[in-house]
């Protein structure tokens, strides 16, 4: 089984996921699942810190 993690940055300094981040992550997760790949996590990094979708219960 394959697993991937996604990572992107927020130059604003706020690592809080936007509604668009959450919706896009769900779409990518569904698409990956259709071909047998698990989305392990999606991380947002910024100067102010980071956010893990997995630890936030968003995956």
KEKE-3310 file (N, C-alpha, C; in steps of 0.2 Angstrom, whole numbers, plus 5000, padded with zeros to 4 digits):
npx = (5004:5003:5007:5005:5011:5005:5011:5011:5014:5010:5012:5007:5009:5000:4996:4983:4971:4962:4945:4946:4958:4954:4943:4950:4959:4951:4946:4958:4961:4950:4952:4965:4962:4954:4963:4970:4979:4984:4981:4991:4994:4992:5001:5002:5014:5021:5028:5024:5022:5015:5002:4994:4984:4980:4982:4973:4961:4956:4957)
npy = (4994:5011:5027:5044:5061:5078:5094:5111:5129:5144:5160:5170:5168:5163:5147:5141:5131:5135:5136:5132:5125:5114:5108:5105:5096:5085:5082:5078:5067:5058:5055:5050:5038:5031:5026:5017:5023:5030:5045:5051:5063:5080:5094:5111:5124:5138:5154:5156:5144:5127:5116:5101:5091:5079:5078:5088:5082:5082:5074)
npz = (5000:4996:5003:5005:5009:5009:5007:5010:5009:5019:5016:5023:5036:5045:5049:5048:5041:5026:5020:5007:5007:5014:5007:4995:4999:5003:4991:4984:4993:4990:4977:4977:4984:4976:4967:4975:4985:5000:5008:5019:5027:5028:5028:5033:5032:5040:5044:5057:5062:5061:5054:5055:5046:5049:5063:5067:5065:5052:5042)
capx = (5000:5006:5005:5009:5009:5005:5014:5011:5015:5005:5016:5004:5012:4995:4995:4976:4968:4957:4940:4948:4963:4950:4940:4955:4962:4946:4946:4964:4961:4946:4955:4970:4959:4952:4969:4974:4984:4982:4984:4993:4993:4993:5004:5003:5019:5022:5033:5021:5021:5013:4996:4993:4977:4978:4981:4967:4955:4953:4958)
capy = (5000:5017:5032:5051:5067:5084:5100:5118:5135:5150:5165:5175:5167:5159:5140:5139:5129:5139:5132:5130:5120:5108:5106:5102:5090:5080:5080:5074:5061:5054:5053:5045:5032:5028:5022:5013:5027:5033:5052:5050:5069:5087:5099:5118:5127:5145:5157:5156:5137:5122:5113:5094:5090:5073:5079:5092:5078:5084:5068)
capz = (5000:4996:5007:5003:5013:5006:5011:5007:5014:5019:5017:5027:5043:5048:5046:5049:5035:5024:5018:5000:5008:5017:5001:4990:5003:5003:4984:4983:4997:4987:4970:4978:4987:4970:4964:4980:4988:5006:5010:5026:5031:5024:5032:5031:5036:5039:5049:5064:5065:5056:5055:5053:5045:5053:5071:5068:5063:5046:5038)
cpx = (5004:5003:5009:5006:5009:5008:5013:5012:5010:5010:5014:5007:5007:4994:4988:4974:4962:4951:4942:4953:4959:4947:4944:4958:4957:4945:4952:4963:4956:4949:4961:4967:4957:4957:4973:4979:4981:4985:4985:4992:4994:4995:5004:5009:5019:5027:5030:5020:5019:5006:4996:4986:4975:4977:4975:4960:4952:4954:4955)
cpy = (5006:5023:5039:5056:5073:5089:5106:5123:5140:5156:5170:5174:5163:5152:5137:5137:5133:5134:5129:5124:5113:5105:5102:5096:5084:5077:5075:5067:5056:5051:5048:5038:5028:5024:5018:5017:5030:5040:5051:5057:5075:5092:5106:5121:5135:5148:5156:5149:5132:5119:5106:5093:5083:5074:5084:5088:5079:5079:5062)
cpz = (5000:5000:5005:5008:5008:5010:5007:5012:5014:5021:5021:5034:5047:5045:5047:5042:5033:5021:5011:5002:5010:5011:4996:4993:5002:4996:4982:4986:4993:4980:4972:4981:4981:4966:4969:4984:4994:5007:5018:5030:5026:5029:5029:5035:5035:5044:5056:5066:5059:5059:5052:5052:5049:5060:5072:5067:5057:5040:5040)
residu = (UNK:UNK:UNK:UNK:UNK:UNK:UNK:UNK:UNK:UNK:UNK:UNK:UNK:UNK:UNK:UNK:UNK:UNK:UNK:UNK:UNK:UNK:UNK:UNK:UNK:UNK:UNK:UNK:UNK:UNK:UNK:UNK:UNK:UNK:UNK:UNK:UNK:UNK:UNK:UNK:UNK:UNK:UNK:UNK:UNK:UNK:UNK:UNK:UNK:UNK:UNK:UNK:UNK:UNK:UNK:UNK:UNK:UNK:UNK)
# end
